[in-house]
Amino acid sequence: MLELRSYQPCPEPLFTFMHGQRAAWAQHTPRQNRLLAALPREDYERLQPALEPVPLPLGCAVHRSGDREKYLYFLTAGTVSRICVTQSRQQAELSVIGSEGVIGIALLLGGESAPSQAVVLSAGCAYRLGADQLKEEFKRGGPLQHVLLHYIQALIAQIGQIAVCNRHHSLEQQLCRWILSNLDRFGSNALTTTQEMIAEMLGVSRGGVTEAAGKLQKAGLIQCSRGRIAVLDRPRLEARACECYAVVKREYDRLLPQYCQDEGAAWRHSGHARSQ
């Protein structure tokens, strides 16, 4: 089980690929990140040589509290949770990020560090961009700057809505929202997780999560087994959730470009194409 209080830094990408690892990485490309997928070909090809592949093992810290952020990580698989930990070692999740986003927005905003930490909740992969290259791209303006600023706006909306949800909605509603948000990023109808891990993310007791999950299972919405939660009836689960899930999802769909077969089409259709 993941011990979320013992965060270890993610490994540097200076490792020797075994045959299986090469095969796994062959299935991942930077374009699997929603933001990079939206860039016109010219901008993407200029950026591509500077994108460095990085494995994201379960439980590692992409950034720890107070660390200087040296890279922007474009996730292509897996999920990362942004967590705030108190002096008494209590913690709560501020946001969850998947292939729709990036880790390292303090670097984008000029602060270089943050009091929260980014921990891998579901193992995956990312492509990272160094600070110097990122700053150079931002000076250009254009597509990358545009999609990253929109992403930050969507992320702020998620953080704010989670704060409202944790304060005003029932634990059962919070659990529905958490499951649905992670499913959206996991690309499956099942999550590999534990009730203790969920309790850590929501900042509540394990007993409370067990009770709430039991009610959802009794209603035929989910099925819980050791280390796994499968969703049996997603429409009813969405109906059982509070409005927070739908509000955040609408903001992401509104602000972020959709994947397009025609590379760069999302940028052109957004009405923000650069003037010639």
N, C-alpha and C positions, 0 to 999 in steps of 0.2 A: 504494500500500500504506500502511496505517496505521502511522505512526511513534509508538509508544506512549510514548516518553520525552519527547515535546514536547507535553505537554498544554496546551491552550488552554481558557480558560473558555467555558462554553456561552453563546451569545448571549442578551442580555436580550430578553424577549418584546415589545420595542418596535419592531416592524417593520411594514412595509406588506405586506399580503397581495396577491399576484398572484392571478389567477383560478384557476390550478392549485393554489395553496397553499390557497385557500379550500375548494376541492373536497376536498383531502386532509384538512383539519381537520374538514370536515363528517362525515367517516367516523369520527371519534374523539370519544368522550364520556367523562367521568370514570367512568361506570359500567363501562367496559372494564377498569378496575383492580379486581382481585379483592377488595380490602379495601373500597373504596368501594361495590362492588356488593352487599356484605353488609349495608350499613347500612339500617335501616328508613327509609321515605320521609321521615318527619318530620326525622330527623337529617341525612339527605342533603340535603334542601332547605334546611335552615338553613346547611349548609356550602357549598353549590354557588356562591353569589355570590362567595365568597372564593377559589374555585379558579381559578387563572390558567394558561391554556395556554402551554406552552413547547416549542419544537422541540429535539430532541436530535440534533445532527449527529454523524456518525461521528467518533470520536477526540477529541471535546471532553471536558473535565473538568467534571462536575457540581459536584464539590467537589475541591479540591486539598489536599494534605497540609498540615495546620495551619490551613486556612481556617476562619473562623467560619461555621458553617452557619446561614443566615438563613431557609431554607425547607425544608419537607418535600415531596419530589417523589413523586407517585403515578404510576408508569409505566403507560401504556396501550398502548404499542407499543415494540418494540426491546428491547435488553438492555444492562445496565450492569454492568461488572466492578469490584469493589472490589479495588484493587491496593496492595501494599506495595512500596516501592522502597528499596533500601539505599543507603548513602553511595557505594558503588562502582557505582551505577546498575544493579544487578541487581534483578530484580523477580519477583514471584509473585502469583498470584490468590488472594484470600482467600474470595471468594464471587461469585456471579453473580445478578443480580436482573432480573426481567422484570415483566410485568403482575400478578404475584402479590404484589408488594411495593412498597417505598418506598426512597428514598434520603434520608439525613439523620437517622439514628437517634441521632446524638450530640445533636441538638436535643431528641429525645424524652427522653433520659436525663439531660439537664442539663449535659453536658460541653461542648457547643457546637462542638467541633472534634475531629478525629481525625488520627492520624499516617498513615493510609492515604488513598488518593484514589479517587474514583469516576469511571471513564472509560467513555464510550459505546462499546460493542463492536459493536453493530448499531444503526444509526440508527433513531430512533423519536420518540415524543412523550410528554409528561408533563403533569400538572396540579399546580401547586405551591401550597402553603398557607404563609402567612407565620407567623413564630414567635409573634407575639402572638395570632393567631387560634388556633393550635395549643394554646398554653398555656391559653387560655380554654376550649377544648373539653375539655382534660384535666381542668380543674377540675370540669366537669360529671360526669365519670365516664361510665358507660354504654357504648353500642356501639362508638364510635370508639376509646376507650381500650382496651376489651377486645380488639378485633381487632388493634390495633397491638402490644399486649403479647404476644399470641399469635404475631404475625409475628416479633417480636424473638426469641422463644424458638426458632422454627423457623430463623431466620437464624443464631443461635448454634450450633445443631445442625449446619448446613451448614458453617460455618467450622471447627468442631472436626473434622468428618468429613473435610474436605479436607486438614487438617493430618495426620491419620492416614494418609490415602491417599497423600499425597506422600512420607511417610516410609517406609511399609511395603509399598506395592504397586508392581508393575512399571509401566514407562512405557506399555506397551500397555493395561493395565487403566486407568491414569489417562486415557489418550486416549479410551477407550470411555466412561468416566464423563463426561469433559468434553463430548464430542459429544452424548451423550444429554441431559445437563443443559441444554445450549444449545438443542437441538431442542425440548425441552418448552416453552421460553419463546419460541421463534421461530415456532412454529405451522406447521412445514413439515418435509419429510423431507430437506431440503438446507440447508447452511450456506454463506454467503458469507464465506470466511475464507482465510487462508493458513497454511501450515505454520510459517512464521516467527512469525506472530501466536500460534499455539497454543503454540509453544515459549516465547514470552515469558510467556504466561499460566501455563504449568506450571513455569516456571523451569528449563527443561532446554535441551539443545542442539537446534538445528534438525535435525541429522543423526539424532538419536535419534527425533524425531517422524517424520521421513521413513521411517526403518526400520520403526517401529511401524505407521504408516499403510500401508506397503507390504504388511505381513503381513495386515492386515485386508482390504485390497483383493484380495490373492491368494486369500483365503478366501471372497471373494464377499460380504462384509458391507458394504463401502462402495465408492464410486467417486470417485477424486480427479481433479480437473481443475484448470486454472489458476484459483486463487482460489475454488474451490468444492469442497465435500465432500457427496456425496449418499449417504444410507443406503439400501442395497438390501435388507437383511434385519434389521429391528430386533429381533425376538425373539432371533436368534442373537447380535446385538451386545450385547444386555442380558445374555445368558448368558456372554458373554466378559468383561464388566466385573466388577470386584470388587463386594463387597457395599455399598460406599459409596454408589453411586447409589441403590439401593433403600432404604437406611436413610434418606437425606435425603428422598427422595420420600415415604416413609411418614410422616415427621414433618410435612412440609408438608400432606399430605392429612389428617392427624390434627388438626392445630392450626388450620388455616385453613378458613373456610367455603367451600363450593362456590358457584358461580354459581347463582342461582335466578331463575326467571321471575317468581315472586312476590317483589317487592322487600321485603327485610327478613325473608324466610322463614328464611334461614340463621341469622339472629340468634335468631329465636323458637325454632327447632328445636334450637339449641344449649343451651337451658335457662337462658340468661342474660338473658332478657327482663326489663326493669325492672318492678319492682312498681308498681302503680298507687296 
